[in-house]
Amino acid sequence: MGAADPSGEHGNVVHRTQFDHLLQFDYLLTHGLRPEHHVLEIGCGNLRAGRLLIDHLDTGHYYGIDISPAMLLGAQGTLVREGLQSKLPHLVLVGDLTFGFLPEGYFDVVHAHSVFSHSPRQVVEQCLAHVGRVLAPGGFFDFTFNRTEGRGLRAPHEDFSYRTRTLAGLAARHGLKARLMDDWARLPHRQSKIRATLMSDRARTVGP
């Protein structure tokens, strides 16, 4: 056994973070993600998970958006370190979640991991109001959230929690059918996951 890491707690955090991103990626693979699919990642950050998606997807099929210029600069650095420049991912700075610059019916998978846990209700509803327009036939929108079955609340550390039925109700208001993903709940992750699909959509091109 090697010497103990003097920054052991930091090392544990790094390990958990890396595991978390692998968990996200593997989950999408088990739900049918294929290289030819088009993926939109909301809150892509510096591509901790996005780098895995970019490598898996066909060239130009990954779109990452974020509100932070610094994070997107970090994402460019990740592309260089991982040698992913030839995959030509799209990295875009946004000021809202209306997706107005993106084409209609284009994305097979829209993915938002640990975004709604930092978002007030009006931002969540804005996203749900507009994401259906960019979903391809048979596509889905997966998002994680801090789940409470009491009243929705804001924790002292600036995180937001939501009831499942609150989010399902918001989704339904905007033509989306939402279901809690039980198989995700069996995985070692602290947040819950909801999958939203178009109510009018009967075709399935990705996922069970």
Protein Blocks (a to p, Z undefined) as FASTA:
>chain_A
ZZddfklmlmmmmmmmmmmmmmmmmmmmmnopafkbccddehklnolmmmmmmmmpcghi
accddfbfklmmmmmmmmmmnopmmnopacdddfbdnommpcehkbfbdcdehklmmccf
klmmmmmmmmmmmpcghiacdddddddfbdcdddfkopacddfklmmmmmmmnopacddd
fklmmpccfbdcdddddfklmbdfedZZ
